[in-house]
Amino acid sequence: MAVYKLFPLQDATVYSFYPTMNTGIDSIIEVGNLNVNINPVPQVFRFLCKFDQNQINDVIDNKIGGTQFSSSLKTYIANAQGIIFDTELEIYPISGSWSNGSGTYLDSPFTTNGVSWLDRSFSGSNPWETTFGQELVIDGNFSNGSTHWTADGEISISNQTASFNVTTSAISKLFQNSVMEIGKPYELSYNITNYTNGGLSVVRFGIDDDNGLILPTSVGNHTVTGSAFQTRLQIKRQGNPTTLGITDISVKYADSYVTASYSGSNNAGGCTWYTGSSDPNNTNIAVTQSFTLRSDKDLNAPVTDIVKVWYSSSNSIGEYTNIENNGFIVKWEDAIEFNPADAIQPIMQFYSVDTNTIYPPVLEIKWDDQSFITGSLPPIQTTDLFVALDSNPGVFYEESINRFRLNVRPDYPTRIFTTQSIDTTNHYLNSGSLYAVKDLDTNEYIIDFDSKFTKISCDEQSNYFDIYMNGLQPERYYKILIQTTISGSTIVKDDNYNFKVVNG
């Protein structure tokens, strides 16, 4: 019944071959894997697209209410090449903020004041995180003795083991500086080689306390996770005496739902993104769309769960959800990206929010708010019917929300004796009737017939439906189509139900 379209706040493409280049106001956003002769490593490009969370919240809170809704990310193809196999685009929510910038493709010199393959914002100022899965501890097995470690008190390092032989109340601690970033989650793993008594803790890890998080100390491998409250990795004795050995100490970034690109390689960067959610109600935040040689090349990806996670995060709803809206990243599947095969070079170019066409990306939110109360209106029961569009002044500002009403009557009414015009009796179309909106110049559907989301309502006065004009490009003409099914026949009425949207 209701369709609402939001346009991007910002979008840009990032290129591995031009790692500092910003394209924040280019008219094209694109994804691709391109093999070039001057570099043996393929050039990969991905695009980022963000929508205003305040606008999303306004739609959900003030227009949808408690009704279930559906959301789709739509981008419109400008050019496609190299899609000769079945391939998949992947869409994920971005982890971390980024700046749009004001560059275009191959500016000379490059514009570097916004997001790029390497950086979230100004070049060199805020690099994309590339340490996911990367070892952060230096020499965790003590192969170089105490070169990279400090052992205070009754701790000795030898034979690739740190041995705690604490017999006094003196503080004994093992530490390495500048391992972690405050506030980020990490995974600490280690191996207890021998144990006699006592215990260990890791200071200001998982708990903001000098006593720290108590560590398991049975012989064998152990793993704990927690957020860092200091940059130093510091393990100290708990209890007196403490006699044990520890080795193979490892710290890695621990957000299992976030990933990065090619950490440790020459192509590190290219954004960071969530691959899953711990929210039990909204777990499907890894979205894909398949393309074949002859398939439609427009992107139309179902992103409802991503939008719901963003909404609950922005309103502090739910125990598990904490994914801030930093937009979408769209990329080829891993099997495509950085593939050096000559046959694997798919490129899809879409119009950006800075296009001069009518095809910018949109976040489409749809919901069913049909109300159907016919009162004393009679149903239309003939396929020979006349439908007139009422409440149509013909011109609307883009901020308008208009309720269009339908006057429905038979073309050839049954002959009866009456003292008034039979044409004054309005009829109603059945509850399965739909509306659609087309661009008058291109004849393309802007809002297509949808049996769930463009149903026509009814009250005691007439059939009606609402259109939100801010989802339509201004300074263009549109026409409305009406579809209904009567006695097994599907009828589409296209009788110059035209209107124009203008800038406010």
JOQUIRA-V430786 format. One record per helix or strand of 2 or more residues. SS is the DSSP state (helix for helix, strand for strand). FROM is the first residue (numbers start at 1). LEN is the number of residues. If there is no record, write none. Layout:
SS,FROM,LEN
SS,FROM,LEN
//
This chain:
strand,2,6
strand,10,6
strand,28,9
strand,39,12
helix,53,12
strand,69,7
strand,77,5
strand,87,8
strand,150,3
strand,155,4
strand,161,6
strand,173,4
strand,185,18
strand,213,3
strand,220,9
strand,233,21
strand,258,4
strand,269,6
strand,287,5
strand,299,4
helix,304,11
strand,328,5
strand,347,5
strand,362,6
strand,378,2
strand,385,6
strand,395,3
strand,401,10
helix,422,3
strand,427,2
strand,434,6
strand,445,3
strand,457,2
strand,463,6
helix,469,3
strand,476,11
strand,489,14
//
